């Protein structure tokens, strides 16, 4: 948690950039938020970068899955596969007096 926001970080390699983020409520196929970036708009990320949740409203008592896709433009242009890597995390959220608490999935 950072500033009462869920904090997701990844470990990029080489020239990998953020290609997309998906946030979903587990068990509710209609509750999916996704953001993908065009090639010229993919943000650079480091291990210290907090992946933006675009102010997604995480609600207490629910379980979530977050997927982050990193893409290497260099690998893709050279035809090297895989050019992308997918990271995922699952967790539940509690609301403790207005403060979001994350409980890791086991």
PEDARA-V298533 format. One line per field, one symbol per residue. ss: DSSP state (H for helix, E for strand, C for the rest). burial: 1 if it has 9 or more other ideal C-beta (glycine too) atoms within 8 Angstrom, else 0. A space follows every 50 residues. Layout:
ss=???
burial=???
This chain:
ss=CECCECCECCCCCCCEEEEEEEEEECCCCCCEEEEECCHHHCCECCCCCC ECCCCCCCCCCEEEEEEEEEEEHHHHHCCCCCCEEEEEEEEEEEEECCEE EEEECC
burial=10001101110100011111111111000001100010000100100000 10100001000111111111111011000000010010011111100001 110000
